[in-house]
């Protein structure tokens, strides 16, 4: 912080960090300590507050690793309030929105377009953004079959030309969406497969899996036989979901045809936690190998560069999450464990779970949260970095973690030889932020472990040593990188 920073600058910087933490962790769903309506009201307030007071920062958040839920809300907020933006802001916002929409799952984008239509947002910029996104879709026939209602709504809203007599494809799409039954057969393969699937079982195999499921049930096809035939047409996540279902019914325990090591790290950790202890133990070698390979990929150029690392990982009962986010906090902690192992110098990594367990593959949500005791144990190892992954509900005894960290910073390590950061995967609705352990320790929200290196960088701004100017310079760099095709801070587009 410099002498020229005013009080207003510092407040603005705190507001920015608070919103970024909320946009990373909050999804409007129920958490262990708060209900869904509390989450939604809290996010509603934050979005409006930041959009009205810091519109430039609000738009710049699209360039960070915020979650898809909040990215969609930001896009909608910017488009609904276009009249409040200057011409220069509109140009920057348009580039950010286009770059973010390209990384969102298509079903979310189509839902956004429907919401914009329902809200009667029909300005020229909105229509241009929607047309550009549709023009970049790799296969509109696929979208017409899989997201028929969404594409139909978007095409009508932006007046997409689907009656061009000089082009067979647009005319057939128009007939398929708006004049069903008029065309006896389609030249576009997917459209015709959908038509034939109403009365031919053989055509079902040609459709996307999610569409084919409905036709399979209609024809009374045996589930096992259907799934076996559809494997080549399933996405990786569809294979995993059907494999989990078949495992429950006594099928094979690891998915055939899926390279687990190629999965995103946090997604893989969530999948591992769906197995019971017996299955995890039986497949220990394969699962551990896959988790470490995913962690090395996520670490990238940072692998082995963080020196001696100690981490306190929360596997207390509250890490079970909620019905909507089942075991999500625990999965983030498990993924962070393997990523931090890859980031540390080989042989210089010390993991400490709040339960006292020492087998990461067999973690489960259990017991209280003795963060203070575990932090003391971690600091005794003299690490270069201490990373705490927890929802921040220190309760055994309450407040010990904050006191340990305060005394450590004030009396034992005032020169900050050990860098300490707290990563919290849970948004606290009442506080409009993630729960913090101590004012002297920077806290950042985390949703995917793959974002950990970037979030540690963001967390430094919360320490108050870098100043608001450095924070805004950082945001400007991320915006420039994002709109020029560099992706977000993390590992690019991931399955969320």
Buried (B, 14 or more C-beta within 10 A) or exposed (E): BEEEBEEEBBEBBBBBBBBBBBBBBBBBBBBBBBEBEBBBEBBEEBBEBBBEEBBBBBBBBBBBBBBBBBBBBBBBBBBBBBEEBEEEBBEBBBBBBBBBBEBBEBEBBBBBBBBBBEEEBEEEBBBEBBBBBBEEBEEBBBBBBBBBEBBBBBBEBBEBEBEEEEEEBBBBBBBBBEEEEEBEEBEBEBBBBBBBBEEEBEBBBBBBBBBBBEBBEEBEBEBEEBBEBBBEBBEBEBBBBBBBEBBEEEBEBBBEEBEBBEBBBBBBBBBBBBBEEEBBEBBEEEBBEBBBBBBBBBBEEBBBEBEBBBBBBBBBBBBBBBEEBBBBBBBBBBBBBBBBBBBBEEEBBBBBBBBEBEEBBEBBBBBBBBBBBBBBBBBEBEBBBBBBBBBBBBBBEEEBBBBBBBEBBEEEBEEEEBBBBBBBBBBBBEEBBBBBBBBBBBBBBBBBBBBBBBBBEBBBBBBBEBBBBBBBEBBEEBBEBBBEEBBBBBBEEBEB
